[in-house]
């Protein structure tokens, strides 16, 4: 998909609602306003003509294939692939304008990087630090919307940065902001029987302990049952050789509801490519299993930040 075409698609999504992406959630007051585009993967391109500081055509086994742009206010928090039976996959974006007025009035002022699984869409909301709660909103394949409140446990930060669903759908992983050595694990609402009947009360199940600290993780996505990929908006070089890392978390076994440790490595710096000068901001991340496509969002600096750049990667075979 060319950059110009992608901007046009994003503008179309601004003006119109896409029922295929959210069903009745597009009109319910409990759901989030949606920006959605078909989750088609553009043909491979070598990107030899792309120049700019921070260019990275390969991150570990992931090779950069293309880039498209989406309007920032609709997409500057994250994205998720939603696949529903009999319909093509859709990319659902979340941004500053995605928080419904009803939720904002109730104090839920920020939505994080969403997650998708089996036709379900999972949104992570946060409120003011003193609230003591987080909110997960789940849109089911039939379009019904369900709200699940998580009450913070001692030592837990109020941030609700993302929702990532494990293969098989049984576990939902979320994260906090700042320098962290863990991720949070919940039984997936509406899917895992352990969460049955827990609407409005979703306790934390366990944690994933990280053997290396991370900072400012904006979003994570499962690339497999044993690997989680995370996009880090980390401007420093004290934790890793490069800033703004794509992180890989290796699990010793699939999540099972018990505490587990993950080995963390940096696959390198995400692309920082723009004609504008200034700081970039890494945003959300998504993995589409049907096409083995990894998508990562980066907000360019200055006036170029009116659009979010979405970078498409494809996984190469192991050597």
Order of alpha helices (4+ residues) and beta strands (2+ residues): alpha-alpha-beta-beta-beta-alpha-beta-beta-alpha-beta-beta-beta-beta-beta-beta-beta-beta-beta-beta-beta-beta-beta-beta-beta-beta
